[in-house]
Amino acid sequence: MGVLVNAVAAIVVVTAALTLTSLDRRTAALLGATGSLTGTFLAWVVAPGSWGSSPLLPWAAAVAGTVLLIAGWSAVRAYSGLFEPPRR
């Protein structure tokens, strides 16, 4: 039960930290929650044995998932109009 509480705390803290420091709080909350939840879940799927023994694994996974999701979000936004015809 303590492992699950640690994982949920990691997700909540990473999401709150991103939301409080962002100008667009709704998008930050969405990206923070999605990225940290996905990172934590994938870390649990990949390394279930070390999940219970390392209390820092959910925190590192939550931060890494959020960073990767924000990088992907930024790339998609930067190149969204790349293949559209130029405006006249």
Backbone as a printed PyTorch tensor [residue, N CA C, xyz], in Angstrom:
tensor([[[  0.8160,  -1.1950,   0.0000],
         [  0.0000,   0.0000,   0.0000],
         [  0.8610,   1.2610,   0.0000]],

        [[  1.9920,   1.2010,   0.6920],
         [  2.8900,   2.3560,   0.7370],
         [  3.4990,   2.6720,  -0.6150]],

        [[  3.7140,   1.6450,  -1.4250],
         [  4.2750,   1.8540,  -2.7670],
         [  3.2780,   2.6020,  -3.6390]],

        [[  2.0160,   2.2440,  -3.5280],
         [  0.9740,   2.9220,  -4.3010],
         [  0.8120,   4.3770,  -3.8550]],

        [[  0.8780,   4.6130,  -2.5670],
         [  0.7850,   5.9890,  -2.0490],
         [  1.9720,   6.8190,  -2.5410]],

        [[  3.1480,   6.2180,  -2.5760],
         [  4.3340,   6.9110,  -3.0800],
         [  4.1730,   7.2680,  -4.5560]],

        [[  3.6290,   6.3460,  -5.3480],
         [  3.4320,   6.6100,  -6.7750],
         [  2.3970,   7.7100,  -6.9990]],

        [[  1.3050,   7.6640,  -6.2600],
         [  0.2740,   8.6980,  -6.3970],
         [  0.8140,  10.0460,  -5.9320]],

        [[  1.5940,  10.0540,  -4.8680],
         [  2.2000,  11.3070,  -4.4030],
         [  3.1430,  11.8800,  -5.4560]],

        [[  3.9050,  11.0190,  -6.1360],
         [  4.8050,  11.4910,  -7.1980],
         [  4.0070,  12.1290,  -8.3240]],

        [[  2.9210,  11.5060,  -8.7210],
         [  2.0940,  12.0410,  -9.8000],
         [  1.4920,  13.3900,  -9.4040]],

        [[  0.9710,  13.4790,  -8.1950],
         [  0.3260,  14.7120,  -7.7360],
         [  1.3450,  15.8530,  -7.5880]],

        [[  2.5010,  15.5520,  -7.0270],
         [  3.5030,  16.6040,  -6.8040],
         [  4.0760,  17.1080,  -8.1260]],

        [[  4.3740,  16.2110,  -9.0550],
         [  4.9180,  16.6390, -10.3540],
         [  3.8740,  17.4570, -11.1090]],

        [[  2.6280,  17.0220, -11.0860],
         [  1.5640,  17.7770, -11.7570],
         [  1.3770,  19.1490, -11.1200]],

        [[  1.3660,  19.2080,  -9.8090],
         [  1.1930,  20.4900,  -9.1190],
         [  2.3680,  21.4220,  -9.3730]],

        [[  3.5670,  20.8810,  -9.3780],
         [  4.7420,  21.7330,  -9.6290],
         [  4.7190,  22.3210, -11.0340]],

        [[  4.3140,  21.5230, -12.0000],
         [  4.2380,  22.0360, -13.3670],
         [  3.1090,  23.0380, -13.5140]],

        [[  1.9830,  22.7740, -12.8800],
         [  0.8210,  23.6600, -12.9870],
         [  1.0860,  25.0080, -12.3240]],

        [[  1.7200,  24.9960, -11.1710],
         [  1.9560,  26.2530, -10.4480],
         [  2.9820,  27.1460, -11.1280]],

        [[  3.8670,  26.5690, -11.9370],
         [  4.9090,  27.3660, -12.5820],
         [  4.5980,  27.6900, -14.0370]],

        [[  3.4140,  27.3590, -14.4940],
         [  3.0820,  27.5520, -15.9030],
         [  2.1590,  28.7500, -16.0900]],

        [[  2.2140,  29.3270, -17.2830],
         [  1.3040,  30.4160, -17.6090],
         [ -0.0510,  29.8880, -18.0570]],

        [[ -0.0640,  28.7520, -18.7390],
         [ -1.2980,  28.1120, -19.1800],
         [ -1.5650,  26.9280, -18.2540]],

        [[ -2.2970,  27.1790, -17.2040],
         [ -2.4360,  26.1870, -16.1330],
         [ -3.2480,  24.9590, -16.5400]],

        [[ -4.2530,  25.1120, -17.3710],
         [ -5.0510,  23.9460, -17.7720],
         [ -4.2260,  22.9870, -18.6230]],

        [[ -3.4670,  23.5240, -19.5590],
         [ -2.6180,  22.6740, -20.3810],
         [ -1.5200,  22.0490, -19.5430]],

        [[ -0.9610,  22.7860, -18.6280],
         [  0.0850,  22.2420, -17.7540],
         [ -0.4500,  21.1280, -16.8710]],

        [[ -1.6550,  21.2970, -16.3760],
         [ -2.2470,  20.2370, -15.5530],
         [ -2.4920,  18.9810, -16.3790]],

        [[ -2.9670,  19.1530, -17.5910],
         [ -3.2010,  18.0070, -18.4690],
         [ -1.8950,  17.3130, -18.8260]],

        [[ -0.8850,  18.0790, -19.2200],
         [  0.4040,  17.4850, -19.5830],
         [  1.0980,  16.8680, -18.3760]],

        [[  1.0130,  17.5170, -17.2330],
         [  1.6490,  16.9840, -16.0290],
         [  1.0180,  15.6870, -15.5690]],

        [[ -0.3000,  15.6600, -15.5350],
         [ -0.9820,  14.4410, -15.0840],
         [ -0.7850,  13.2960, -16.0720]],

        [[ -0.9130,  13.5870, -17.3540],
         [ -0.7640,  12.5400, -18.3640],
         [  0.6630,  12.0230, -18.4250]],

        [[  1.6350,  12.9260, -18.4370],
         [  3.0280,  12.5110, -18.5240],
         [  3.5010,  11.7470, -17.3050]],

        [[  3.1490,  12.2320, -16.1380],
         [  3.6090,  11.5480, -14.9230],
         [  2.9070,  10.2120, -14.7360]],

        [[  1.6270,  10.1390, -15.0690],
         [  0.9070,   8.8640, -14.9630],
         [  1.4540,   7.8480, -15.9640]],

        [[  1.7060,   8.2840, -17.1870],
         [  2.2470,   7.3820, -18.2090],
         [  3.6520,   6.9230, -17.8440]],

        [[  4.4900,   7.8380, -17.4000],
         [  5.8510,   7.4670, -17.0120],
         [  5.8790,   6.5100, -15.8450]],

        [[  5.0370,   6.7560, -14.8570],
         [  4.9710,   5.8770, -13.7010],
         [  4.4540,   4.4960, -14.0820]],

        [[  3.4370,   4.4580, -14.9220],
         [  2.8850,   3.1700, -15.3550],
         [  3.9040,   2.3780, -16.1680]],

        [[  4.5850,   3.0410, -17.0960],
         [  5.5710,   2.3310, -17.9120],
         [  6.7540,   1.8350, -17.0850]],

        [[  7.1440,   2.5960, -16.0880],
         [  8.2230,   2.1330, -15.2110],
         [  7.7810,   0.9160, -14.4140]],

        [[  6.5240,   0.8910, -14.0020],
         [  5.9940,  -0.2660, -13.2800],
         [  5.9150,  -1.4950, -14.1840]],

        [[  5.5520,  -1.2870, -15.4540],
         [  5.4630,  -2.4070, -16.3980],
         [  6.8520,  -2.9470, -16.7280]],

        [[  7.8140,  -2.0550, -16.9210],
         [  9.1580,  -2.4710, -17.3250],
         [  9.9280,  -3.1020, -16.1640]],

        [[  9.8310,  -2.5260, -14.9780],
         [ 10.6250,  -3.0030, -13.8400],
         [  9.7500,  -3.2130, -12.6050]],

        [[  8.8870,  -4.2210, -12.6160],
         [  8.0200,  -4.4030, -11.4540],
         [  8.7710,  -4.8650, -10.2020]],

        [[  9.8990,  -5.5290, -10.3700],
         [ 10.6550,  -5.9880,  -9.2080],
         [ 11.3010,  -4.8620,  -8.4350]],

        [[ 11.8330,  -3.8870,  -9.1590],
         [ 12.4870,  -2.7700,  -8.4770],
         [ 11.4920,  -1.6960,  -8.0630]],

        [[ 10.2470,  -1.8540,  -8.4500],
         [  9.2120,  -0.8710,  -8.1110],
         [  9.0210,  -0.7590,  -6.6010]],

        [[  8.9750,  -1.8900,  -5.9150],
         [  8.7580,  -1.8580,  -4.4730],
         [ 10.0090,  -1.5920,  -3.6700]],

        [[ 11.1760,  -1.8670,  -4.2520],
         [ 12.4100,  -1.7150,  -3.4910],
         [ 13.0180,  -0.3170,  -3.5870]],

        [[ 12.6670,   0.4400,  -4.6160],
         [ 13.2470,   1.7680,  -4.8000],
         [ 12.1650,   2.8360,  -4.6310]],

        [[ 12.2290,   3.6160,  -3.5710],
         [ 11.1980,   4.6410,  -3.3870],
         [ 11.3390,   5.8260,  -4.3470]],

        [[ 12.4910,   5.9710,  -4.9910],
         [ 12.6910,   7.0880,  -5.9150],
         [ 12.2970,   6.7620,  -7.3490]],

        [[ 12.0630,   5.4910,  -7.6610],
         [ 11.7110,   5.1110,  -9.0300],
         [ 10.4140,   5.7640,  -9.5030]],

        [[  9.3340,   5.7930,  -8.7280],
         [  8.1310,   6.4840,  -9.2110],
         [  8.3430,   7.9810,  -9.4380]],

        [[  9.1670,   8.5900,  -8.6250],
         [  9.4360,  10.0280,  -8.7850],
         [ 10.2270,  10.2980, -10.0550]],

        [[ 11.2610,   9.5040, -10.2920],
         [ 12.0530,   9.6710, -11.5120],
         [ 11.2170,   9.3690, -12.7450]],

        [[ 10.3750,   8.3580, -12.6640],
         [  9.5260,   8.0030, -13.8020],
         [  8.4830,   9.0860, -14.0690]],

        [[  7.9340,   9.6790, -13.0270],
         [  6.9490,  10.7410, -13.2060],
         [  7.5800,  11.9740, -13.8560]],

        [[  8.7610,  12.3320, -13.4090],
         [  9.4480,  13.4900, -13.9970],
         [  9.8510,  13.1940, -15.4380]],

        [[ 10.4120,  12.0140, -15.6910],
         [ 10.8400,  11.6580, -17.0520],
         [  9.6540,  11.5910, -18.0020]],

        [[  8.5490,  11.0170, -17.5680],
         [  7.3660,  10.9580, -18.4210],
         [  6.8230,  12.3250, -18.7500]],

        [[  6.8210,  13.2120, -17.7740],
         [  6.3390,  14.5690, -18.0060],
         [  7.2540,  15.3370, -18.9490]],

        [[  8.5480,  15.1980, -18.7630],
         [  9.5040,  15.8850, -19.6390],
         [  9.3770,  15.3860, -21.0740]],

        [[  9.2550,  14.0830, -21.2470],
         [  9.1190,  13.5310, -22.6030],
         [  7.8030,  13.9550, -23.2530]],

        [[  6.7360,  13.9930, -22.4950],
         [  5.4590,  14.4270, -23.0620],
         [  5.4960,  15.9030, -23.4420]],

        [[  6.1120,  16.7290, -22.6260],
         [  6.2160,  18.1570, -22.9590],
         [  7.0990,  18.3540, -24.1860]],

        [[  8.1650,  17.5830, -24.3140],
         [  9.0130,  17.6730, -25.5050],
         [  8.2310,  17.2740, -26.7530]],

        [[  7.4510,  16.2130, -26.6560],
         [  6.6260,  15.8110, -27.7960],
         [  5.5610,  16.8330, -28.1310]],

        [[  4.9430,  17.3840, -27.1040],
         [  3.9290,  18.4280, -27.2970],
         [  4.5430,  19.6530, -27.9800]],

        [[  5.7270,  20.0420, -27.5570],
         [  6.3930,  21.1930, -28.1580],
         [  6.7680,  20.9270, -29.6100]],

        [[  7.2240,  19.7250, -29.9010],
         [  7.5810,  19.3800, -31.2780],
         [  6.3600,  19.3850, -32.1850]],

        [[  5.2730,  18.8600, -31.7100],
         [  4.0440,  18.8480, -32.5140],
         [  3.5520,  20.2630, -32.7540]],

        [[  3.6100,  21.0890, -31.7430],
         [  3.1690,  22.4770, -31.9180],
         [  4.1040,  23.2650, -32.8290]],

        [[  5.3960,  22.9780, -32.7720],
         [  6.3530,  23.7140, -33.6020],
         [  6.2140,  23.3560, -35.0720]],

        [[  5.8810,  22.1060, -35.3570],
         [  5.8200,  21.6520, -36.7400],
         [  4.4020,  21.4300, -37.2360]],

        [[  3.4160,  21.9980, -36.5800],
         [  2.0260,  21.7460, -36.9760],
         [  1.6990,  22.3410, -38.3470]],

        [[  2.2880,  23.4490, -38.7010],
         [  2.0000,  24.0720, -39.9870],
         [  3.0760,  23.8390, -41.0270]],

        [[  3.9420,  22.8800, -40.8040],
         [  5.0810,  22.6650, -41.6900],
         [  4.6570,  22.1970, -43.0790]],

        [[  3.6380,  21.3670, -43.1680],
         [  3.2570,  20.7910, -44.4440],
         [  2.0330,  21.4430, -45.0670]],

        [[  1.5840,  22.5330, -44.5010],
         [  0.4600,  23.2550, -45.0720],
         [  0.9730,  24.2050, -46.1510]],

        [[  0.1510,  24.4670, -47.1630],
         [  0.5890,  25.4220, -48.1960],
         [  0.7160,  26.8200, -47.5990]],

        [[  1.6000,  27.6320, -48.1300],
         [  1.7820,  28.9940, -47.5870],
         [  0.5320,  29.8330, -47.8060]],

        [[  0.3140,  30.7800, -46.9020],
         [ -0.8200,  31.6820, -47.0210],
         [ -0.5380,  32.7140, -48.0940]],

        [[ -1.6010,  33.2150, -48.6950],
         [ -1.4440,  34.2470, -49.7330],
         [ -1.7730,  35.5960, -49.1950]]])
